[in-house]
Each structure stands twice: as structure tokens, then as C-alpha cells.
Amino acid sequence: MFGKRLNMARKERGYTAQQMADMLHVTIRTYRNYESGTTSPSLGTLVQLADILGVTTDYLLCRDANQSSPAR
């Protein structure tokens, strides 16, 4: 489910997989592995993904249906 959420959030923001890989400083193969569920990103990369996509880590990890964090 993580990979599907990642793919959906990326497409909603208009990024290509190559752009995401470049922003994360990983290969396109590594990034595609995240989306396919073959491998999982490190904690640091997960945080970067959430920051780039403007979503919470809980959203990407399917722990929360809301994309953004609650107002404080």
C-alpha cells in the first residue's frame, strides 16, 4: 500500500519518477522499487519523500487517510 500511496501522491503533484529520484539523489531503479514495494526507503528517505510531496509520513505509511498534518 505504501507504494500505491507514493505513486498517487507523486502523480497528484505532477512529478515524474525520474524527478523524484533526482531530488532524493537515488537511481530511478531505486525509486521505482519504492513504488513497486520491492524495497522500502530508509527513515531519512521517508521523511524526505513526505517533505517533497507535502504529505505526512503517516499518510505515506497508510496510518492516516489525511495527507496533511493537523493545524496546531
Buried (B, 14 or more C-beta within 10 A) or exposed (E): EBBEBBBBBBEEEEBEBEBBBBBBEBEBEBBBBBBEEEEEBEEEBBEBBBEBBEBBBBBBBEEBEEBEEEEE
